[in-house]
Amino acid sequence: MSTLAITGGTGFVGSRLIALAIEAGHEVRALTRREQAERARLEWVAGDLADTAALARLCDGADAVIHVAGVVNAPGREGFAAGNIDGTGNMLAAAEGAGVQRFVHVSSLAAREPGMSDYGWSKAEAERLVEDSLLDTAMVRPPAIYGPGDMEMLELFKLAKKGIALLPPGGRLSVIEVGDLGRLLLALATTGDHGRGYDCDDGREQGWSHKEFAQAIGAATGKRVAALALPRPLMMAGAHLDRLVRGAGAKLTPDRVAYFCHEDWVIDPARRPPADLWQPRVETQAGLAATAAWYREQGLL
């Protein structure tokens, strides 16, 4: 049993990670900006990634830190820098100050293309901070993450239910189910040094074309979908329209369009974790079906 300090615990990945950690018998301390319900084996620490006193409390007495929190969407470069670079630096300083033995950092495949988007740049800069740390560290670059509780892919499922899929122009991607990612993060936090950086996915060689993945989502909703590839200029126009309508809350931003239109978001198979450490358990079609079922249970689909 270990005491794990977790950031991002109220989000999609972090909440699943906390559930898995508690199931495995660990004590969990998690950062939150809002009041949360009490739960056995879980202590909430009020604060955010800019609150150094809260981060010190979070890390005090922890055996390992799993840094999940980050900014995936922001109006500009400053927002990504504050959440992903400054936030990671603050977490590393708190962990070092508390004498934490292990630091697991959740990065992104976007970090391998830092010139493509502000998000990718910020994740690459955060990786550099982790690499320069004196802590015993491990980093994971997940691809697209899906699963019950995810709100980012909800619109794709809603469109699929109508028999439609709007796709980027070409390209391939890897995906991973949230529980599989959570199990990898736990393995890295609670075992010895297995290396500094890993890619992870569902095990599908060469990933999925966007059309294949859209068809898999359609199958999960019980529909055959008509896949429509949108040219990049049209997607960029949609991003500007979304900004006009939803302002800072826009989901489709120019930064995200640049990310979506990249041809290759397939993981590097040479960077997969060793099989004796971790292997994916969730077959993607079954995972997508479970995700669709969760959306229905919540009245969202």
Residue, then its C-alpha position, 0 to 999 in steps of 0.5 A: m500500500s502506498t500514499l499517492a498524491i494526485t492532481g487532476g483528480t476531479g477530471f475525467v482521467g483523474s477521477r478514474l485513476i482515484a477509483l482504481a487506486i482506492e480499489a487497489g488499497h492505496e491511500v489517496r490525497a487529491l487536489t481540488r478547487r471545489e468542495q468534494a464529497e468525503r470518501a474512504r481512503l481519500e483526502w481532498v486538499a483544497g487548492d490549485l497548481a498555483d497554490t504552493a502551500a496547497l501543493a506542499r500539503l498535497c505532497d507531504g508524506a506521499d510515496a508518489v505523485i501522479h501529475v494528471a492535471g493540465v490545460v487541454n484548451a485555452p484562449g491563448r498561449e498564456g493559458f497553456a503556459a500557466g497550466n501546463i508549464d508553470g503548474t508542472g514546475n510548481m508540482l515538481a518543486a513541491a514533490e522535491g520539497a516533500g522528499v517524494q520518491r516517485f513522480v509520474h507525469v501525464s504528457s501528451l503525444a502532442a509534445r512530439e510536435p511542439g511547433m504545431s500547436d500551443y498545447g503541444w509546445s506547452k506539454a513539450e516544455a513541461e516534459r523538459l522540466v520533468e526530465d531536468s528534475l532530480l526526482d525518480t520520474a516517469m512520463v506517459r504520452p497518451p493518445a486520444i483518451y475515451g471511456p465512461g465519464d468523457m465529455e470531449m468525445l460526446e459530440l462525436f457520439k451524438l453525431a454518430k447516433k444521427g448517422i454522421a461523422l465529421l472528420p479531419p482530412g486524412g490521418r491516423l490516430s491511436v486511442i486508449e480507454v481511460g481505465d487502461l491508462g489509469r492502470l498504467l499510471l498506477a503501475l508506474a507510481t508503485t513499481g521500480d524505475h522502468g524508464r523515463g518515457y512511454d507511449c500507450d494505446d489499445g494495442r492496435e498496430q498502426g492505429w485507426s484511420h479517422k474513418e475507421f474510428a468514426q465507424a467504430i463509434g457508430a457501431a457503439t451507438g447502433k448506427r452506420v455512419a456516413a463519414l464526411a472529411l472536412p477540409r482544413p479551411l472549413m474547420m478553421a472557419g468553424a473554429h472562429l465561429d465557435r469562438l464568436v459564439r462561445g468565447a473563451g469556452a469554445k471547444l473548437t479552436p484554431d490551436r485544436v484544428a492544427y492538432f486535429c489535421h496532423e496526419d500522424w497521431v499514432i504512438d511509437p510502438a518502440r515506446r510501449p511499456p514492457a509487457d510485464l509492466w502493463q498491457p491494455r485490457v479493454e478492447t476498443q469496440a467494447g470500450l466504445a460500447a461501454t462509453a455509449a452506454w454511460y452517455r445513455e445512463q446520464g441522459l446525454l445520448 
